[in-house]
Amino acid sequence: MRSAVSENKGPLLTLQVHEALLAARAAGLATLECSLDLGRSATTVAVSASGWVWNGRQFPFLDVCKDRTIYHWTGEGFEPVARFTNSLIKLVPTEWGPPTFEIDGIKMLPTARVSPYADAERKVGLIQPRGKVVLDTCGGLGYFAAWCLHGGALRVLSWEKNPDVIWLRSLNPWSPDHIGQCGEASALTLTNGDIVEHIATLPGESVDAALHDPPRFGIAGELYSQAFYDQLARVLRPKGRLFHYTGTPNKLTSRRDVPNEVATRLRRAGFSTEMNGDGVVAVKASSPSRR
């Protein structure tokens, strides 16, 4: 999927791109082809001794450009895409292009062996989104929502508790537009709120599928609770599909088998379950009247 709003999000710099700009200046090149939207597209910039020009606007070279940091243009200068409110939340580049994000240095998306964007594509495929109303419980950077939209979902109802994460999304070219400026995002509703509180307000059997990618158990245990799974079962239609990310925590150090604990609670809530990669695929049982 190609972003329709990359230019609106402004130029983004990483150490790799900045070093390429400096190398072009040192080599006396007049132009350089590079990406200013984290690999989403390529563009050509004009390079001079004092800076570089993109879309008719002059930009300076950075005095300091750090690794594992993404810089955005504020209108006056480049600043890291990071905020500290209650925690340090930071957009982090990857070798794949689509970024991940960190909260207090803890990476929130898998990047070691696969692009976080491609990882989301595989997991969304497990719930078969075409023509469905999908509940996205913990929106994050919106990669699940993006692939639901690309896969023909009728509607995506997404919740994200942290406003700073939503701010990261506003600067990330790989995040879907939830403001309604992009045609592909017209079916996406993003709510800044806690799904634990809001799920009780959703009508019963009102969604066809769900994606649940909570933070780790130690900091968000309520998202792994029997009460929450009972609510998921309530809002899903019969035969509705759920993918629940659990990660693969080390049982020897944690002394817990979180994936199996999750599967057990989901079965109590009325789902059949099977392990799939770093998560659990669950299917809600048919209602008695439809058997």
C-alpha positions as CSV (number, residue, x, y, z in Angstrom):
1,M,0.0,0.0,0.0
2,R,1.3,3.5,-0.9
3,S,0.6,6.3,1.5
4,A,-1.5,9.1,0.1
5,V,-0.5,11.5,2.9
6,S,3.3,10.9,3.1
7,E,4.1,14.4,1.9
8,N,1.6,15.9,4.3
9,K,3.4,14.3,7.2
10,G,6.6,16.2,6.2
11,P,10.2,15.0,5.8
12,L,11.5,12.4,8.2
13,L,15.2,11.8,8.7
14,T,17.1,8.8,10.1
15,L,20.8,8.5,10.5
16,Q,21.1,6.5,7.3
17,V,19.3,9.2,5.3
18,H,21.3,12.0,6.9
19,E,24.6,10.3,6.2
20,A,23.6,9.9,2.6
21,L,22.8,13.6,2.4
22,L,26.2,14.4,3.9
23,A,28.0,12.0,1.5
24,A,26.2,13.6,-1.4
25,R,27.4,17.1,-0.3
26,A,31.0,15.8,0.2
27,A,30.9,14.3,-3.3
28,G,29.7,17.5,-4.8
29,L,26.5,16.0,-6.1
30,A,23.7,18.4,-7.0
31,T,20.9,15.9,-6.3
32,L,20.2,12.8,-4.3
33,E,17.4,10.2,-4.5
34,C,16.4,9.1,-1.1
35,S,13.4,8.4,1.1
36,L,12.0,11.0,3.4
37,D,9.1,8.8,4.6
38,L,10.8,5.8,6.1
39,G,11.0,3.8,2.8
40,R,7.4,4.3,1.8
41,S,8.5,6.1,-1.4
42,A,11.6,7.6,-3.0
43,T,12.1,11.3,-3.8
44,T,14.8,13.6,-5.2
45,V,16.3,16.4,-3.2
46,A,18.7,19.1,-4.3
47,V,21.9,19.3,-2.2
48,S,24.0,22.3,-1.5
49,A,26.8,23.2,1.0
50,S,24.3,24.8,3.4
51,G,21.4,22.3,3.3
52,W,19.0,20.5,1.0
53,V,15.8,21.4,-0.8
54,W,12.7,19.3,-1.0
55,N,9.3,20.3,-2.4
56,G,10.6,23.8,-2.9
57,R,11.6,24.3,0.7
58,Q,15.1,24.6,2.2
59,F,16.1,22.3,5.1
60,P,19.3,22.3,7.2
61,F,21.7,19.5,7.9
62,L,21.5,18.3,11.5
63,D,24.2,19.2,14.0
64,V,23.6,15.8,15.8
65,C,21.8,12.8,14.2
66,K,21.5,9.8,16.4
67,D,21.0,6.1,15.5
68,R,17.7,4.5,16.4
69,T,16.0,7.9,16.2
70,I,13.6,9.4,13.7
71,Y,13.5,13.2,13.3
72,H,10.5,15.2,12.1
73,W,10.3,18.8,10.9
74,T,8.5,21.1,13.3
75,G,8.5,24.1,11.0
76,E,11.6,25.5,12.7
77,G,13.9,22.5,13.0
78,F,14.2,18.8,13.2
79,E,13.2,17.1,16.5
80,P,13.1,13.4,17.5
81,V,9.7,11.7,17.2
82,A,9.5,11.1,20.9
83,R,7.4,12.3,23.9
84,F,7.7,11.9,27.6
85,T,4.5,12.3,29.6
86,N,4.3,9.4,32.0
87,S,6.7,7.2,29.9
88,L,9.2,7.9,27.2
89,I,7.4,6.9,23.9
90,K,9.5,6.9,20.8
91,L,9.2,6.0,17.1
92,V,12.2,3.8,16.2
93,P,13.5,3.1,12.7
94,T,13.9,-0.5,11.5
95,E,15.9,-2.1,8.7
96,W,12.6,-2.9,7.0
97,G,11.3,0.6,6.6
98,P,8.1,0.6,8.7
99,P,9.1,1.7,12.2
100,T,8.4,0.2,15.5
101,F,7.9,2.1,18.7
102,E,9.2,1.9,22.2
103,I,7.9,2.6,25.6
104,D,10.6,3.2,28.2
105,G,13.0,1.4,25.9
106,I,10.8,-1.7,25.5
107,K,10.1,-2.5,21.8
108,M,6.4,-2.9,21.2
109,L,6.5,-4.7,17.8
110,P,8.6,-7.6,16.5
111,T,11.4,-6.5,14.2
112,A,14.2,-9.1,14.7
113,R,13.3,-11.4,11.8
114,V,10.4,-9.7,10.0
115,S,9.1,-6.2,9.2
116,P,6.4,-5.2,11.8
117,Y,4.2,-4.2,8.9
118,A,4.6,-7.7,7.2
119,D,4.0,-9.3,10.6
120,A,0.7,-7.4,10.9
121,E,-0.3,-8.5,7.4
122,R,0.1,-12.2,8.3
123,K,-1.8,-11.9,11.6
124,V,-4.7,-9.9,10.0
125,G,-5.0,-12.6,7.4
126,L,-5.8,-15.1,10.2
127,I,-9.1,-13.2,10.9
128,Q,-10.1,-12.9,7.2
129,P,-11.2,-9.3,7.3
130,R,-13.0,-8.9,3.9
131,G,-16.5,-7.6,4.4
132,K,-16.3,-7.7,8.2
133,V,-16.6,-5.3,11.1
134,V,-13.4,-5.7,13.0
135,L,-12.6,-4.7,16.6
136,D,-9.0,-3.6,17.0
137,T,-8.6,-3.4,20.8
138,C,-5.1,-1.9,21.2
139,G,-4.4,0.2,18.1
140,G,-0.7,1.0,18.5
141,L,0.7,2.3,15.3
142,G,-2.3,1.1,13.4
143,Y,-0.6,-1.7,11.3
144,F,-3.4,-4.1,12.0
145,A,-6.0,-1.5,11.0
146,A,-4.1,-0.7,7.8
147,W,-4.1,-4.3,6.7
148,C,-7.8,-4.7,7.6
149,L,-8.6,-1.8,5.4
150,H,-6.4,-3.2,2.6
151,G,-8.1,-6.5,3.0
152,G,-11.5,-5.1,2.4
153,A,-12.9,-4.8,6.0
154,L,-16.2,-3.1,6.1
155,R,-15.4,-1.1,9.3
156,V,-12.5,-1.1,11.7
157,L,-13.3,0.0,15.3
158,S,-9.9,0.8,16.9
159,W,-9.0,1.9,20.5
160,E,-5.7,3.3,21.7
161,K,-5.3,4.3,25.3
162,N,-2.2,6.4,25.1
163,P,-2.5,9.8,23.3
164,D,1.2,10.0,22.8
165,V,1.0,6.8,20.7
166,I,-1.7,8.5,18.6
167,W,0.7,11.4,18.1
168,L,3.3,8.9,16.8
169,R,0.7,7.7,14.3
170,S,0.1,11.2,13.1
171,L,3.8,11.4,12.0
172,N,4.3,7.8,10.8
173,P,3.7,7.4,7.0
174,W,3.0,3.7,7.5
175,S,0.1,4.4,9.9
176,P,-3.4,4.6,8.3
177,D,-5.1,8.0,8.2
178,H,-7.9,8.1,10.8
179,I,-8.9,11.7,10.1
180,G,-10.8,10.9,6.9
181,Q,-8.4,12.6,4.5
182,C,-7.5,9.3,2.8
183,G,-10.0,7.3,0.9
184,E,-8.7,3.9,2.2
185,A,-9.2,5.1,5.8
186,S,-12.9,6.1,5.6
187,A,-13.9,2.9,7.3
188,L,-11.5,3.4,10.3
189,T,-12.7,4.8,13.6
190,L,-9.9,5.4,16.1
191,T,-10.9,6.2,19.7
192,N,-8.5,7.5,22.3
193,G,-9.7,5.4,25.2
194,D,-9.2,2.3,27.3
195,I,-10.9,-0.7,25.6
196,V,-11.3,-2.4,29.0
197,E,-13.7,0.4,29.9
198,H,-15.3,0.9,26.5
199,I,-15.9,-2.7,25.4
200,A,-18.9,-2.9,27.8
201,T,-20.6,-0.2,25.7
202,L,-20.5,-2.2,22.5
203,P,-23.7,-4.0,21.5
204,G,-23.7,-7.8,21.8
205,E,-22.7,-9.7,18.6
206,S,-21.9,-6.4,16.8
207,V,-18.4,-7.3,15.4
208,D,-17.4,-10.1,13.1
209,A,-13.7,-10.4,14.1
210,A,-11.3,-9.0,16.6
211,L,-7.5,-8.4,16.9
212,H,-6.1,-8.2,20.4
213,D,-2.5,-7.0,20.7
214,P,-2.1,-6.0,24.3
215,P,1.1,-4.9,26.1
216,R,2.8,-7.7,28.0
217,F,0.9,-9.3,30.9
218,G,3.0,-7.7,33.6
219,I,1.8,-4.2,32.8
220,A,-1.7,-4.8,31.4
221,G,-3.0,-7.9,33.2
222,E,-6.6,-6.6,32.9
223,L,-6.3,-7.3,29.1
224,Y,-5.7,-10.9,29.8
225,S,-8.5,-11.4,32.3
226,Q,-11.4,-13.8,32.2
227,A,-13.8,-10.8,32.5
228,F,-12.3,-9.2,29.4
229,Y,-12.4,-12.4,27.4
230,D,-16.0,-12.8,28.3
231,Q,-16.7,-9.4,26.9
232,L,-14.9,-10.3,23.7
233,A,-17.1,-13.3,23.4
234,R,-20.2,-11.2,24.0
235,V,-19.4,-8.6,21.3
236,L,-18.3,-11.2,18.7
237,R,-20.9,-12.8,16.4
238,P,-21.1,-16.6,16.4
239,K,-18.1,-18.1,14.5
240,G,-16.3,-14.8,14.8
241,R,-12.5,-15.0,14.6
242,L,-10.0,-13.5,17.1
243,F,-6.3,-13.3,16.9
244,H,-4.7,-12.6,20.3
245,Y,-1.0,-11.7,20.5
246,T,0.7,-13.2,23.5
247,G,4.3,-13.1,22.7
248,T,6.6,-16.0,23.6
249,P,7.8,-15.2,27.2
250,N,10.4,-17.5,28.7
251,K,8.6,-20.0,30.9
252,L,11.8,-20.9,32.8
253,T,12.3,-17.3,33.9
254,S,8.7,-16.1,34.3
255,R,7.4,-19.5,35.6
256,R,4.2,-18.8,33.6
257,D,2.9,-20.2,30.4
258,V,1.0,-17.1,29.2
259,P,-0.1,-18.5,25.8
260,N,-1.7,-21.6,27.5
261,E,-3.2,-19.4,30.2
262,V,-4.8,-17.2,27.5
263,A,-6.1,-20.2,25.6
264,T,-7.6,-21.7,28.7
265,R,-9.5,-18.5,29.6
266,L,-10.6,-18.1,26.0
267,R,-12.1,-21.6,26.0
268,R,-13.9,-20.8,29.2
269,A,-15.4,-17.7,27.4
270,G,-16.8,-20.0,24.6
271,F,-14.0,-20.0,22.0
272,S,-12.2,-22.9,20.4
273,T,-8.4,-22.1,20.3
274,E,-5.2,-23.0,18.5
275,M,-1.7,-21.7,18.9
276,N,-0.3,-19.8,15.9
277,G,3.2,-18.3,16.0
278,D,3.4,-15.8,18.8
279,G,-0.3,-15.8,19.5
280,V,-3.6,-17.6,19.8
281,V,-6.3,-17.9,17.1
282,A,-9.8,-18.3,18.6
283,V,-13.2,-18.9,17.1
284,K,-16.4,-18.2,18.9
285,A,-18.8,-21.1,19.1
286,S,-22.0,-21.1,17.1
287,S,-25.0,-20.0,19.0
288,P,-27.4,-22.9,19.8
289,S,-30.0,-21.6,17.4
290,R,-27.5,-21.8,14.5
291,R,-26.1,-25.3,15.1
